[in-house]
Amino acid sequence: MVERFAGAGSDPHYLAYFDLFNRGLFYEAHDVLEQVWLPQRKGSKGDFYKGLIQLAGAFVHLQKNRLRPAAALFKLAQANLQKYGDTYEGVSLSAVHGLIGRYLDLLVSSSYETNPLSSLGAPNIALLS
């Protein structure tokens, strides 16, 4: 999962996260980014990586139809990512916040009875060039 991103300029685990996430492999995305987050969790980028991991985790919960835990992780991801402004490490965080907002709004407005994956489909996060 990671090897094909070696030599691409960024950490291959970081790049693999977005590839896996955008293919709907949220557990795998979460797992691969932990390799970057663990040694840096107390550093300046720790909460950024943690927020992305939580975002993937929220979608794992949606895939398993665990709507309240998904909402809780969306909120944690949003709180962690808000610390980094509109753009960080090649990611439009304003777009990510919009994505989180859409999924959370559907969860809350349906009183946690409707899975937003069924109406919004799978998400996509583009890396900025």
MARBA-3410 file (N, C-alpha, C, O; in Angstrom, 1 decimal):
129
0.8,-1.2,0.0,0.0,0.0,0.0,0.9,1.3,0.0,0.4,2.3,-0.5 ~ 2.0,1.2,0.6,2.8,2.4,0.8,4.0,2.5,-0.2,4.4,3.6,-0.7 ~ 4.5,1.3,-0.7,5.7,1.3,-1.5,5.6,2.1,-2.8,6.6,2.7,-3.2 ~ 4.4,2.1,-3.4,4.3,2.8,-4.6,4.4,4.3,-4.5,4.5,5.0,-5.5 ~ 4.4,4.8,-3.3,4.5,6.3,-3.1,5.9,6.7,-2.6,6.2,7.9,-2.4
6.8,5.7,-2.5,8.2,6.0,-2.2,8.8,6.9,-3.2,8.7,6.7,-4.4 ~ 9.6,7.9,-2.8,10.3,8.9,-3.7,9.4,9.9,-4.3,9.8,10.6,-5.2 ~ 8.1,10.0,-3.8,7.2,11.0,-4.3,7.3,12.4,-3.7,6.6,13.3,-4.1 ~ 8.2,12.6,-2.8,8.5,13.9,-2.2,7.9,14.0,-0.8,8.5,14.7,0.0 ~ 6.8,13.4,-0.5,6.3,13.4,0.9,6.4,12.0,1.5,6.7,11.0,0.8
6.1,11.9,2.7,6.2,10.6,3.4,5.2,9.6,2.7,4.0,10.0,2.5 ~ 5.6,8.5,2.3,4.8,7.6,1.5,3.5,7.1,2.3,2.5,6.8,1.7 ~ 3.6,7.1,3.6,2.5,6.7,4.5,1.4,7.8,4.4,0.2,7.6,4.3 ~ 1.9,9.1,4.4,1.0,10.2,4.3,0.2,10.2,2.9,-1.0,10.4,2.9 ~ 1.0,10.0,1.8,0.3,9.9,0.5,-0.6,8.7,0.4,-1.7,8.8,-0.2
-0.2,7.6,1.0,-1.0,6.4,0.9,-2.3,6.6,1.7,-3.4,6.1,1.3 ~ -2.3,7.4,2.7,-3.5,7.7,3.5,-4.6,8.2,2.5,-5.7,7.8,2.5 ~ -4.2,9.2,1.7,-5.2,9.9,0.9,-5.7,8.9,-0.2,-6.9,8.9,-0.6 ~ -4.8,8.1,-0.8,-5.1,7.2,-1.8,-6.1,6.2,-1.2,-7.2,5.9,-1.8 ~ -5.9,5.6,0.0,-6.7,4.6,0.6,-8.1,5.3,1.0,-9.1,4.7,0.7
-8.0,6.5,1.6,-9.2,7.2,2.0,-10.1,7.4,0.8,-11.3,7.1,0.9 ~ -9.6,7.9,-0.3,-10.4,8.2,-1.5,-10.9,6.9,-2.2,-11.8,7.0,-3.0 ~ -10.4,5.8,-1.9,-10.9,4.5,-2.4,-11.9,3.9,-1.4,-12.3,2.8,-1.7 ~ -12.2,4.6,-0.4,-13.1,4.0,0.6,-12.6,3.0,1.5,-13.3,2.3,2.2 ~ -11.2,2.9,1.6,-10.6,2.0,2.5,-10.2,2.7,3.7,-9.0,3.0,4.0
-11.2,3.1,4.5,-11.0,4.0,5.6,-10.2,3.3,6.8,-9.3,4.0,7.4 ~ -10.4,2.1,7.1,-9.6,1.4,8.1,-8.1,1.4,7.7,-7.3,1.7,8.5 ~ -7.9,1.0,6.5,-6.5,1.0,6.0,-5.9,2.3,6.0,-4.7,2.5,6.3 ~ -6.6,3.4,5.6,-6.1,4.7,5.7,-5.7,5.1,7.1,-4.7,5.7,7.3 ~ -6.6,4.8,8.0,-6.4,5.1,9.4,-5.1,4.4,9.9,-4.2,5.0,10.6
-5.0,3.1,9.5,-3.9,2.3,10.0,-2.5,2.8,9.4,-1.5,2.9,10.1 ~ -2.5,3.2,8.1,-1.3,3.6,7.5,-0.8,4.9,8.1,0.4,5.2,8.2 ~ -1.7,5.8,8.4,-1.3,7.1,8.9,-0.8,7.1,10.3,-0.1,7.9,10.8 ~ -1.2,6.1,11.0,-0.7,5.9,12.4,0.8,5.7,12.4,1.5,6.1,13.4 ~ 1.4,5.2,11.3,2.8,5.1,11.2,3.5,6.4,11.2,4.7,6.5,11.7
2.9,7.4,10.7,3.4,8.8,10.7,3.1,9.5,12.1,4.0,10.2,12.6 ~ 1.9,9.3,12.6,1.4,10.0,13.8,2.2,9.5,15.0,2.6,10.4,15.8 ~ 2.3,8.3,15.2,2.9,7.7,16.5,4.2,8.4,16.9,4.3,8.9,18.0 ~ 5.2,8.5,16.0,6.4,9.1,16.5,6.3,10.6,16.6,7.2,11.3,17.2 ~ 5.3,11.2,16.1,5.1,12.7,16.1,3.9,13.2,16.9,3.6,14.4,16.8
3.3,12.3,17.6,2.0,12.6,18.2,2.1,13.8,19.2,1.1,14.5,19.5 ~ 3.3,14.0,19.8,3.4,15.2,20.7,4.1,16.4,20.0,4.3,17.4,20.7 ~ 4.4,16.3,18.7,5.0,17.3,18.0,3.9,18.3,17.4,2.7,18.2,17.7 ~ 4.4,19.3,16.7,3.6,20.3,16.1,2.5,19.8,15.1,1.5,20.4,14.9 ~ 2.8,18.7,14.5,1.8,18.1,13.5,1.0,17.0,14.1,0.2,16.4,13.4
1.2,16.7,15.4,0.5,15.5,16.0,-1.0,15.6,15.9,-1.6,14.6,15.6 ~ -1.6,16.7,16.2,-3.0,16.9,16.2,-3.6,16.8,14.8,-4.7,16.4,14.5 ~ -2.8,17.3,13.8,-3.2,17.2,12.4,-3.3,15.8,12.0,-4.4,15.4,11.4 ~ -2.3,15.0,12.2,-2.4,13.6,11.9,-3.5,12.9,12.6,-4.2,12.0,12.1 ~ -3.6,13.2,13.9,-4.7,12.6,14.7,-6.0,12.9,14.2,-6.9,12.1,14.1
-6.2,14.2,13.7,-7.5,14.6,13.1,-7.8,13.8,11.9,-9.0,13.4,11.7 ~ -6.8,13.6,11.0,-7.0,12.8,9.8,-7.4,11.3,10.1,-8.2,10.7,9.5 ~ -6.7,10.8,11.2,-7.0,9.4,11.6,-8.4,9.3,12.1,-9.1,8.4,11.8 ~ -8.8,10.3,12.9,-10.2,10.3,13.4,-11.2,10.5,12.3,-12.2,9.9,12.4 ~ -10.9,11.2,11.3,-11.8,11.4,10.2,-12.0,10.0,9.5,-13.1,9.6,9.2
-10.9,9.3,9.2,-11.0,8.0,8.6,-11.8,7.1,9.6,-12.6,6.3,9.1 ~ -11.5,7.2,10.9,-12.2,6.3,11.8,-13.7,6.6,11.8,-14.5,5.7,12.0 ~ -14.1,7.9,11.6,-15.5,8.2,11.6,-16.2,7.5,10.4,-17.3,7.0,10.5 ~ -15.5,7.4,9.3,-16.1,6.7,8.1,-16.1,5.2,8.3,-16.9,4.5,7.7 ~ -15.1,4.7,9.1,-15.2,3.2,9.4,-16.5,3.0,10.2,-17.2,2.0,9.9
-16.8,3.8,11.1,-18.0,3.7,11.9,-19.2,3.8,11.0,-20.2,3.0,11.1 ~ -19.2,4.7,10.0,-20.4,4.8,9.1,-20.5,3.5,8.3,-21.6,3.1,8.1 ~ -19.4,3.0,7.8,-19.4,1.7,7.1,-20.1,0.6,7.9,-20.7,-0.3,7.3 ~ -19.9,0.7,9.2,-20.4,-0.4,10.1,-21.8,0.1,10.7,-22.3,-0.6,11.5 ~ -22.3,1.2,10.2,-23.6,1.7,10.6,-23.7,2.1,12.1,-24.7,1.9,12.7
-22.5,2.5,12.6,-22.4,3.0,14.0,-22.4,4.5,13.9,-21.4,5.1,13.9 ~ -23.6,5.1,13.9,-23.8,6.5,13.6,-23.4,7.4,14.7,-22.7,8.4,14.4 ~ -23.7,7.1,15.9,-23.3,8.0,17.0,-21.8,8.0,17.2,-21.2,9.1,17.4 ~ -21.1,6.9,17.2,-19.6,6.9,17.3,-19.0,7.6,16.1,-18.0,8.3,16.3 ~ -19.6,7.5,15.0,-19.1,8.3,13.8,-19.2,9.8,14.1,-18.2,10.5,13.8
-20.3,10.2,14.6,-20.5,11.7,14.9,-19.5,12.1,15.9,-18.9,13.2,15.8 ~ -19.3,11.3,16.9,-18.3,11.7,17.9,-16.9,11.9,17.3,-16.2,12.8,17.7 ~ -16.5,11.0,16.4,-15.2,11.1,15.8,-15.1,12.2,14.8,-14.1,12.9,14.7 ~ -16.2,12.5,14.1,-16.2,13.7,13.3,-15.9,15.0,14.1,-15.2,15.8,13.7 ~ -16.6,15.1,15.3,-16.4,16.2,16.1,-14.9,16.3,16.6,-14.4,17.4,16.7
-14.4,15.2,17.0,-13.0,15.2,17.5,-12.0,15.6,16.3,-11.1,16.4,16.5 ~ -12.3,15.0,15.2,-11.4,15.3,14.0,-11.5,16.8,13.7,-10.5,17.5,13.4 ~ -12.7,17.4,13.7,-12.9,18.8,13.4,-12.1,19.7,14.4,-11.5,20.6,14.1 ~ -12.2,19.3,15.7,-11.5,20.1,16.7,-10.0,20.0,16.5,-9.3,21.0,16.7 ~ -9.5,18.9,16.2,-8.0,18.7,16.0,-7.6,19.4,14.8,-6.5,20.1,14.8
-8.3,19.4,13.7,-7.9,20.0,12.4,-8.1,21.5,12.4,-7.4,22.2,11.7 ~ -9.0,22.0,13.2,-9.2,23.5,13.3,-8.0,24.3,13.7,-7.9,25.5,13.4 ~ -7.1,23.6,14.4,-5.9,24.3,14.9,-4.9,24.7,13.7,-4.0,25.4,14.0 ~ -5.2,24.2,12.5,-4.2,24.3,11.5,-4.6,25.3,10.3,-3.9,25.2,9.3 ~ -5.6,26.0,10.5,-5.9,27.0,9.4,-6.7,26.4,8.3,-7.2,25.3,8.4
-6.7,27.2,7.2,-7.4,26.7,6.0,-6.7,25.7,5.1,-7.4,24.9,4.5 ~ -5.4,25.8,5.1,-4.6,24.8,4.3,-3.4,24.4,5.1,-2.7,25.3,5.7 ~ -3.1,23.1,5.1,-2.0,22.6,5.9,-1.5,21.4,5.2,-2.3,20.5,4.9 ~ -0.2,21.2,5.1,0.5,20.0,4.5,-0.2,19.6,3.2,-0.4,18.4,3.0 ~ -0.6,20.5,2.4,-1.1,20.2,1.1,-2.6,19.8,1.1,-3.1,19.2,0.1
-3.3,20.1,2.2,-4.7,19.7,2.3,-5.5,21.0,2.5,-5.2,21.8,3.4 ~ -6.6,21.1,1.8,-7.5,22.2,2.0,-8.4,21.8,3.2,-9.3,21.1,3.1 ~ -8.0,22.3,4.4,-8.7,22.0,5.6,-10.1,22.6,5.6,-11.0,22.1,6.2 ~ -10.3,23.7,4.9,-11.6,24.3,4.8,-12.5,23.3,4.0,-13.7,23.2,4.4 ~ -12.0,22.7,3.0,-12.8,21.6,2.3,-13.1,20.5,3.2,-14.2,19.9,3.2
-12.1,20.1,4.0,-12.3,18.9,5.0,-13.4,19.3,6.0,-14.2,18.5,6.4 ~ -13.3,20.5,6.5,-14.3,21.0,7.5,-15.7,21.0,6.8,-16.7,20.7,7.5 ~ -15.8,21.4,5.6,-17.1,21.3,4.9,-17.6,19.9,4.7,-18.8,19.7,4.9 ~ -16.7,19.0,4.4,-17.0,17.6,4.3,-17.6,17.1,5.7,-18.6,16.4,5.7 ~ -16.9,17.4,6.7,-17.3,16.9,8.1,-18.6,17.5,8.4,-19.5,16.9,8.9
-18.8,18.8,8.1,-20.1,19.5,8.4,-21.2,18.8,7.7,-22.3,18.7,8.3 ~ -21.1,18.5,6.4,-22.2,17.9,5.6,-22.6,16.5,6.3,-23.8,16.2,6.4 ~ -21.6,15.7,6.6,-21.9,14.4,7.2,-22.5,14.5,8.6,-23.5,13.8,8.9 ~ -22.0,15.4,9.4,-22.5,15.6,10.7,-23.9,16.2,10.7,-24.8,15.8,11.4 ~ -24.2,17.2,9.8,-25.5,17.7,9.6,-26.5,16.7,9.3,-27.6,16.7,9.9
-26.2,15.8,8.4,-27.1,14.7,8.1,-27.4,13.7,9.2,-28.5,13.3,9.5 ~ -26.3,13.5,10.0,-26.5,12.6,11.1,-27.4,13.2,12.2,-28.3,12.6,12.7 ~ -27.1,14.5,12.5,-27.9,15.2,13.5,-29.3,15.4,13.1,-30.3,15.2,13.8 ~ -29.5,15.9,11.8,-30.9,16.2,11.3,-31.7,14.9,11.2,-33.0,15.0,11.3 ~ -31.1,13.8,11.1,-31.9,12.5,11.1,-32.0,11.9,12.4,-32.5,10.7,12.6
-31.6,12.6,13.5,-31.5,12.0,14.8,-30.8,10.7,14.9,-31.1,9.8,15.6 ~ -29.7,10.7,14.1,-28.8,9.5,14.0,-29.5,8.2,13.5,-29.2,7.1,14.0 ~ -30.5,8.4,12.6,-31.2,7.3,12.1,-30.9,7.0,10.6,-31.2,6.0,10.1 ~ -30.2,8.0,10.0,-29.9,7.9,8.5,-28.4,7.9,8.4,-27.7,8.9,8.9 ~ -27.8,7.0,7.7,-26.4,6.9,7.4,-26.1,7.8,6.2,-26.6,7.6,5.1
-25.3,8.9,6.4,-25.0,9.8,5.3,-24.3,9.2,4.1,-24.3,9.7,3.0 ~ -23.6,8.1,4.3,-23.0,7.4,3.2,-24.0,7.0,2.1,-23.7,6.9,1.0 ~ -25.2,6.7,2.6,-26.3,6.3,1.6,-26.7,7.4,0.7,-27.1,7.2,-0.4 ~ -26.7,8.7,1.2,-27.1,9.8,0.4,-26.0,10.6,-0.2,-26.0,11.1,-1.3 ~ -24.9,10.8,0.6,-23.8,11.6,0.1,-22.7,10.8,-0.6,-21.9,11.3,-1.4
-22.7,9.5,-0.4,-21.7,8.6,-1.0,-20.4,8.7,-0.2,-20.3,9.4,0.8 ~ -19.4,8.1,-0.8,-18.1,8.1,-0.2,-17.4,9.5,-0.4,-17.6,10.1,-1.5 ~ -16.6,10.0,0.5,-15.9,11.3,0.4,-14.6,11.2,-0.4,-14.2,10.1,-0.7 ~ -14.1,12.3,-0.7,-12.8,12.4,-1.4,-12.1,13.6,-0.9,-12.7,14.7,-0.7 ~ -10.8,13.4,-0.6,-10.0,14.6,-0.2,-8.8,14.7,-1.2,-8.0,13.8,-1.3
-8.8,15.8,-1.8,-7.7,16.0,-2.8,-6.5,16.7,-2.1,-6.7,17.6,-1.4 ~ -5.3,16.3,-2.5,-4.1,17.0,-2.1,-3.9,18.1,-3.0,-4.0,17.9,-4.3 ~ -3.6,19.3,-2.5,-3.3,20.4,-3.3,-1.9,20.3,-3.9,-1.0,19.7,-3.3 ~ -1.7,20.7,-5.1,-0.4,20.6,-5.8,0.4,21.9,-5.6,1.6,22.0,-6.0
END
